[in-house]
């Protein structure tokens, strides 16, 4: 389990905690650190096994007894039970976060422009014109969409690959799929203090064409083969749009703009069915 060992080091005396408390922190790991839609008792069990720790005696019972579905409701509800698994209850999530030594993000991450308090405006920046300002708004809108899409497909692949392959999915896909560029970027980031860590698995370092390679190798991430084909048909164009934004292109051809609109509509429909 990528990053689990580093994660528990951020929790004071983790290995000395009661096994029930360790269950809670493992739940936080899957829900918040890995950003998964839900977690299960089997994942918690595997976390104990991965760290070679004695597990809680009855994890399924502990989760249900501390959830909103408990027969005998407790004062503090820790988990919300859904059809596919559990979620952390929001107040309990905040309580756990206080016990985890999470390094604060650099201040520039919270950078914001409050135009009401500025004594300048973007149009005052030298050597810009109306076309550049118009393009800035256009590309910002496109990137806003792509940012949502990329985080969505990454999370989807993590969930599906974990379900299909198991917790060692990252090792397997790096063996079967050519992700050399992503691995090179990850290695470069790990060696440099100047480059921010993107995430705790290889998918955070992949490009759109890498996601396509993974889907080609594992089309079963979708419930129907046709769905995999429909997604793959558009990923090459998405890569071109992304690269155009990243490399300051003068414009995006209208056919790519139209294709992006079509893709998003298909994508939402397909992933809601998976």
Helices and strands as residue ranges (DSSP letters): H 4-8, G 14-16, H 19-28, I 29-33, H 41-50, H 59-65, E 79-81, E 86-88, H 90-97, G 107-110, G 115-117, G 122-124, H 130-164, H 169-176, H 180-191, G 202-205, H 208-217, G 219-221, H 225-246, H 254-272
